């Protein structure tokens, strides 16, 4: 699945070593903490209009809000069996690989959040059409310091929801002249956004979390996607 086998062995060995020193009282506290934080994340997800999905370290889907349901048409009961890999059915390959690439760091460093490019498609569709965007992930850890819950806020790029101008032209919805004007204006706007993002990235006062978001947006614009 993209992770080196040695990483899995190290992660498994660390969990195994730590489990030897866990008392029954600590096990009870870990379970209580898990339930408490899951509930808090779910309540927070219900209060926002952006798609939010929550999963645990074994890959089990624990919760998703109405915005995520609307975007993906997902309608599966939670929690899902880890072996079902439910999130693989809606997230793009680059999103899965990006999460796997950082997985090792999550277990061996105190990472509390990260940002990755992501695509999301409808869960009930066989088509490979993805809504492209950015996934902002918050990591919740147990009392042993191990990551146990992941809460992803998906911020789609607006262009993902609009038909391409090429499609409108092919279907006779716009004239060729209008198509050229739209393309020229789009290019001017793209260059202006690129310049604005470069200025934000070069500003030493820009928040580090926003720097990652701006860099992803700039990369996407420069690639013309």
Phi, psi and omega in degrees: 000015177104341176271140176292144182301326180297326178298313180299320180296317180294318178296314179299317181293322180293316179297320180296317180295317181294325183295337180292337185253008181274124177276167178298325179296319179293321177300318179296318180293321178299316179296317181295319179295318179301310181298320181295314182288325176298316179296318180296318179294320180295318178297317178296321180296325181289342184268358182240160182263356179272152179296129180230136178226140183236131178221164178254174191297338178275002177095356180292130176283125184255329183193152170211147184270178185296325179295321178291321178298317181295320182291319189255350186061020180292135180213059181247143178289147179243151001283153178265151176299134181306324183289349179282341180047051185303319183295337177294338182279350182233333179271148180288163181299320182294329178291316179297314182294323179295320177294320179293325182296329182266354186300319180298316180297326181297324183277333186247002175220158185275062179279128180253352179185160178202166182231132180224150173291147183207151172236143180232135178237171179291133186293331184266013184247145176269351181287146180267043176263120183245144168274114184276147179184208182230139178251117177263115187249128173258135183251125175253135184247154178276183184292347177268356180091003180274141177295133181234332179226142179235127180242113183254123173261120183262124179248099183285149173285134182306325183297339182296336185262356184253142176294147181291154178294330176299319179294320178296320179294315180298328181268007177074019182279335177223157179278166179295323179296316179296323179298316180296318180296320179296318180295318181294317178295320179299321179292320177298315179297321180297316180295323179293320179293320178300315180297319179296318180293321178298321178295319179293321180292329181274353180280117182295345181270357181291134180302135181303324179295318179291331179303318179296317180296314180297321181295319177297318179294319179294316178302317181295316180294318182291332176278351179077023182259000000 
